[in-house]
Amino acid sequence: MAAPSDFKPIIVGFLCNWCCYGGADLCGVSRFQYPPYLRVIRLMCSGRVDLEFIFRAFAKKADGVFIGGCHLGDCHYNPEGNYDALGNSMVAKRILENVGVNPDRLRLEWVSAGEGIRFAEIMNEFGAKIKALGLFGYSEGRDVADLQDGLEAATQMVPYIKLVERERFRVPKRTEDGYREFFAREDYNVLFKDLVLDKLAMSRIMGALRQGLASTEEVAQKLGLEPAEVARHMHLLSQQGVVKIDGSHVRAAIAA
């Protein structure tokens, strides 16, 4: 089934004050056309776009999130603040996918203050992409409330994720290729799953249990996870004394 043709997406845009915001301004002054879907939030640096900003934008049912910063090497801060934006966007996409949100709804681009036409081209392309995906939750085939629960669990984990990044996920080369190579490494993928995604899954499972769900199948269906994965996490939670499992009925309840 196709997305409604009259659908008008809401895209939250976090734009760097020094470059991308200037490019957007030049785009307007030059009368370059792009769809009026963007809701701009002006920041001093794209590196200021916290993971929490991204998750909360989607939790408020934004259909897309756009991050626009200075070209790499031209950042006004550090001078590598936009590398933080690059790293955050890569982490955010993995977590969004894990909680059931299409990662294509998030886009990061570098736009200078003199690239008004580039800004228009990007927004035309991204606007068309989001319009094709449809309302938040439409292309995902998931209940919006379930997606919001997953995003809330991810938001609650942001301080922990930052700590893990600082201690275990330091990118050795602050270059675009260096970031892409690091995030594609198999040892990083294994560590990210163990330290972040598994803990996020356990948090979401606990949330489902608090809502009254009990069986592995019910929890798996609500969270969009495999029953075997839910069972594994429930077993670990029971070993930690966090949940109690009634083996005869294959049901779990929050431990007293």
Secondary structure per residue as TSV (DSSP state, phi and psi in degrees):
chain	resnum	aa	ss	phi	psi
A	1	M	-	360.0	131.5
A	2	A	-	-79.5	157.0
A	3	A	-	-69.2	149.7
A	4	P	-	-56.8	134.9
A	5	S	T	-69.9	-23.3
A	6	D	T	-92.8	8.5
A	7	F	-	-66.4	128.5
A	8	K	-	-116.6	104.0
A	9	P	-	-63.8	156.1
A	10	I	-	-110.5	116.8
A	11	I	E	-115.7	121.3
A	12	V	E	-88.2	124.0
A	13	G	E	-114.2	119.9
A	14	F	E	-97.7	108.2
A	15	L	E	-113.3	133.3
A	16	C	E	-64.6	132.5
A	17	N	T	-59.5	-38.2
A	18	W	T	-83.7	-27.9
A	19	C	T	-124.2	-70.1
A	20	C	H	-63.8	-38.4
A	21	Y	H	-64.2	-38.9
A	22	G	H	-63.9	-38.7
A	23	G	H	-64.3	-38.8
A	24	A	H	-66.1	-39.0
A	25	D	H	-65.3	-44.9
A	26	L	H	-62.0	-37.6
A	27	C	H	-58.0	-43.4
A	28	G	H	-68.3	-45.0
A	29	V	H	-61.3	-37.7
A	30	S	T	-82.4	-3.4
A	31	R	T	61.5	33.7
A	32	F	-	-74.8	136.1
A	33	Q	-	-92.0	137.4
A	34	Y	-	-153.7	158.1
A	35	P	-	-61.7	146.6
A	36	P	T	-85.0	46.5
A	37	Y	T	-93.6	-17.3
A	38	L	E	-80.3	131.7
A	39	R	E	-110.8	107.0
A	40	V	E	-86.1	132.7
A	41	I	E	-118.0	117.3
A	42	R	E	-90.6	123.8
A	43	L	E	-122.8	157.5
A	44	M	S	-71.5	-25.4
A	45	C	-	-154.1	143.1
A	46	S	G	-64.3	-23.4
A	47	G	G	-66.7	-13.3
A	48	R	G	-80.1	-8.0
A	49	V	-	-76.0	98.0
A	50	D	-	-74.4	154.8
A	51	L	H	-54.2	-37.6
A	52	E	H	-61.5	-37.5
A	53	F	H	-58.9	-44.0
A	54	I	H	-66.0	-48.7
A	55	F	H	-64.2	-40.2
A	56	R	H	-70.9	-33.0
A	57	A	H	-61.6	-45.7
A	58	F	H	-69.3	-36.6
A	59	A	H	-62.9	-28.0
A	60	K	T	-85.3	10.9
A	61	K	T	73.4	32.3
A	62	A	-	-65.6	140.9
A	63	D	S	-82.9	-20.8
A	64	G	E	-157.0	156.2
A	65	V	E	-129.2	128.5
A	66	F	E	-118.0	133.9
A	67	I	E	-118.8	123.4
A	68	G	E	-122.7	126.4
A	69	G	E	-135.6	-178.0
A	70	C	-	-68.7	156.0
A	71	H	-	-61.2	146.4
A	72	L	T	-57.4	131.9
A	73	G	T	97.0	-13.5
A	74	D	-	-111.1	8.8
A	75	C	-	-63.6	141.9
A	76	H	S	-80.1	-7.3
A	77	Y	S	-127.1	139.8
A	78	N	T	84.5	-50.9
A	79	P	T	-100.5	47.3
A	80	E	T	-130.1	32.5
A	81	G	H	-60.5	-31.8
A	82	N	H	-72.6	-15.8
A	83	Y	H	-68.6	-31.1
A	84	D	H	-64.0	-38.9
A	85	A	H	-64.1	-40.1
A	86	L	H	-62.7	-47.3
A	87	G	H	-63.4	-43.9
A	88	N	H	-63.2	-38.7
A	89	S	H	-66.6	-37.2
A	90	M	H	-67.6	-42.4
A	91	V	H	-65.3	-44.2
A	92	A	H	-60.2	-41.6
A	93	K	H	-61.5	-39.8
A	94	R	H	-67.0	-40.0
A	95	I	H	-72.3	-40.2
A	96	L	H	-57.8	-46.2
A	97	E	H	-61.7	-38.6
A	98	N	H	-64.8	-34.3
A	99	V	T	-92.5	3.7
A	100	G	T	101.6	4.0
A	101	V	-	-92.3	131.8
A	102	N	-	-60.6	117.9
A	103	P	G	-65.0	-16.8
A	104	D	G	-67.8	-11.0
A	105	R	G	-75.9	-9.0
A	106	L	E	-111.7	131.4
A	107	R	E	-138.1	137.1
A	108	L	E	-118.2	132.6
A	109	E	E	-142.6	154.7
A	110	W	E	-105.4	124.8
A	111	V	-	-138.1	124.3
A	112	S	-	-83.6	168.3
A	113	A	T	-65.3	-19.7
A	114	G	T	-97.7	8.7
A	115	E	-	-109.9	57.4
A	116	G	H	-61.2	-42.9
A	117	I	H	-68.6	-33.6
A	118	R	H	-64.7	-41.0
A	119	F	H	-60.3	-44.2
A	120	A	H	-62.5	-42.6
A	121	E	H	-63.3	-43.0
A	122	I	H	-63.7	-45.1
A	123	M	H	-69.2	-34.7
A	124	N	H	-62.8	-43.6
A	125	E	H	-68.5	-46.7
A	126	F	H	-69.0	-39.2
A	127	G	H	-59.7	-42.4
A	128	A	H	-65.4	-38.4
A	129	K	H	-62.6	-47.9
A	130	I	H	-67.3	-37.9
A	131	K	H	-61.5	-38.9
A	132	A	H	-68.7	-34.3
A	133	L	H	-70.7	-29.2
A	134	G	-	88.4	-174.9
A	135	L	S	-52.6	150.3
A	136	F	T	-53.2	123.3
A	137	G	T	99.1	-17.0
A	138	Y	T	-69.1	-56.2
A	139	S	T	-70.6	-23.1
A	140	E	T	-74.5	-23.8
A	141	G	T	65.5	29.7
A	142	R	S	-124.7	153.8
A	143	D	-	-66.2	133.0
A	144	V	H	-59.7	-38.4
A	145	A	H	-61.1	-37.4
A	146	D	H	-67.6	-40.0
A	147	L	H	-64.0	-40.5
A	148	Q	H	-64.1	-38.4
A	149	D	H	-61.9	-42.3
A	150	G	H	-64.7	-40.6
A	151	L	H	-66.4	-36.8
A	152	E	H	-66.0	-40.6
A	153	A	H	-62.7	-40.8
A	154	A	H	-65.1	-40.3
A	155	T	H	-62.3	-41.8
A	156	Q	H	-63.9	-24.7
A	157	M	T	-89.3	-4.0
A	158	V	H	-55.2	-46.9
A	159	P	H	-58.0	-40.0
A	160	Y	H	-65.7	-42.4
A	161	I	H	-61.0	-41.2
A	162	K	H	-62.2	-40.5
A	163	L	H	-64.1	-44.4
A	164	V	H	-62.6	-42.4
A	165	E	H	-58.7	-45.4
A	166	R	H	-65.8	-37.3
A	167	E	H	-89.9	-32.0
A	168	R	H	-124.8	-17.2
A	169	F	-	-117.6	39.5
A	170	R	-	-73.3	124.2
A	171	V	-	-79.1	123.4
A	172	P	S	-68.8	-32.5
A	173	K	S	-119.4	117.2
A	174	R	-	-82.6	66.9
A	175	T	S	-134.2	162.3
A	176	E	H	-63.2	-43.7
A	177	D	H	-63.3	-38.2
A	178	G	H	-61.4	-41.1
A	179	Y	H	-66.4	-45.8
A	180	R	H	-66.3	-37.8
A	181	E	H	-66.1	-42.6
A	182	F	H	-64.0	-46.5
A	183	F	H	-73.1	-12.4
A	184	A	H	-95.1	-6.7
A	185	R	-	-67.5	141.7
A	186	E	H	-66.4	-38.9
A	187	D	H	-65.7	-33.3
A	188	Y	H	-66.7	-44.0
A	189	N	H	-59.4	-43.3
A	190	V	H	-64.6	-45.9
A	191	L	H	-66.2	-39.9
A	192	F	H	-64.1	-40.2
A	193	K	I	-64.9	-45.4
A	194	D	I	-66.2	-43.2
A	195	L	I	-90.9	-24.7
A	196	V	I	-118.3	-60.1
A	197	L	I	-65.8	-39.1
A	198	D	H	-66.5	-39.6
A	199	K	H	-69.6	-35.1
A	200	L	H	-64.7	-41.5
A	201	A	H	-61.6	-42.3
A	202	M	H	-63.6	-40.4
A	203	S	H	-62.5	-41.3
A	204	R	H	-68.1	-37.4
A	205	I	H	-62.9	-43.2
A	206	M	H	-61.3	-38.5
A	207	G	H	-63.7	-40.4
A	208	A	H	-66.0	-38.0
A	209	L	H	-65.1	-38.4
A	210	R	H	-65.9	-24.2
A	211	Q	T	-83.2	-0.1
A	212	G	T	103.6	-4.1
A	213	L	-	-71.7	150.8
A	214	A	-	-132.0	-43.8
A	215	S	B	-82.1	156.1
A	216	T	H	-57.7	-41.4
A	217	E	H	-64.8	-42.0
A	218	E	H	-62.5	-46.1
A	219	V	H	-65.0	-44.4
A	220	A	H	-60.8	-42.9
A	221	Q	H	-64.8	-42.1
A	222	K	H	-66.5	-38.7
A	223	L	H	-91.8	-9.1
A	224	G	T	71.5	30.6
A	225	L	-	-110.4	162.8
A	226	E	-	-73.4	138.4
A	227	P	H	-54.7	-38.0
A	228	A	H	-63.7	-37.7
A	229	E	H	-67.5	-42.8
A	230	V	H	-61.9	-43.1
A	231	A	H	-61.9	-40.3
A	232	R	H	-63.2	-44.5
A	233	H	H	-68.1	-37.2
A	234	M	H	-63.1	-38.5
A	235	H	H	-62.4	-44.3
A	236	L	H	-63.9	-40.5
A	237	L	H	-65.4	-35.7
A	238	S	H	-69.2	-35.8
A	239	Q	H	-64.5	-30.4
A	240	Q	T	-84.1	-3.6
A	241	G	T	78.8	14.3
A	242	V	S	-83.8	-34.9
A	243	V	E	-129.2	160.5
A	244	K	E	-115.5	136.8
A	245	I	E	-114.2	127.0
A	246	D	E	-92.5	97.0
A	247	G	T	-60.8	-31.0
A	248	S	T	-69.0	-27.2
A	249	H	T	-112.3	0.4
A	250	V	T	50.5	50.5
A	251	R	E	-127.6	154.2
A	252	A	E	-126.2	149.4
A	253	A	E	-140.5	150.2
A	254	I	E	-63.3	130.3
A	255	A	-	-65.1	146.2
A	256	A	-	-74.0	360.0
